[in-house]
């Protein structure tokens, strides 16, 4: 059986340098979040907690699924837009 990591590796991502399509609006707001679910539920692993429990975001490899918008509904601290045309995830099937 193929592991999810192997399937994700087949996808390609065209990075739009200097114009991320996702941003954390206010990093201080993330400190108010108790469970920081974005660090666990993002299927691409774009959100991570560092050693000081601060949430960091790396948009390279984002699947553009919108999960982060849904799970951050309490604080509404995610600014999410679709990438410009020609940038973002390039799904590879087969």
N, C-alpha and C positions, 0 to 999 in steps of 0.2 A: 504494500500500500504506500502511495506517495504521501510524504509529510507536507504540511502546509508551507513550511519554509522553502521546500523545493519548488512548489508551485509559485510562490511569491517571487522567487529568484528569477523565474522566467519572464516576469513583467519587466518593462523598462520605464524609466522615468526621465523626462526631459526637464531639467531644472531651469527655471526662469530666474537667473541670477539677480539678486537685489529686489525681487518682487515676490515674496512668499504669498501664497494664496490663503494661508492660515496664520493668524497671530493671536497671541495671548494679549487681551486688551490691557490688563493691569496685573502685574505679577504679585502685587500685595494681596489682591483678591484671592489668589490661589492659596495663600497661607490660611485663609478662613475655611477652606474646604477640608472637611474632616478626613475623608477616605481617598481623595485624589484619584477617583475612578478612571480618569482619562489615562493614567499611567498603566492601568491593567486592561482596559477594554478596547483601546485602539488596536485594531487588527494588524496594523503595520508597525506598531511600536514607536510611533513618532513622539510620544510623551514619555518622559522619564523623570524619576525623582533622583536628585543628587544626594550626596551624603548629608546635606543640611535640610533635607526634605523639601527643597525648592523644586518646582516643576520646570523642566526645560522642554523645548519643542524643537524638533528637527523635521522639517517638512519633506525632505528628500525621501522618496519611497511612499508617500501618502497615497492611499487607495481612493481618495476622494469620496468616501462612503458617507461622511457626515455624522459618524458616530459621536465625535467629540462635541458637536453642537447639541445633540440629544442628551448626552449624559451631563452636560454642564448647564442644564436648564435652571438650576437653582440660582447660580451666580451670573449666568449669561456673560461669561468672560472670554468667549471665543469669537473672534472675527473671522468668518469663513466665507470665501468666495470661490467660484470656479476659476481655475487658472486661465490665463489668456490663451487664445487659440494656438494650437501647436505645442503647448507646454503641458506638463503634468504626466499622469500615468498613461502608459502605452501598453494595453493588455495584449498578451500573446496567447492565443488559443492553439492547443494541439501540440 
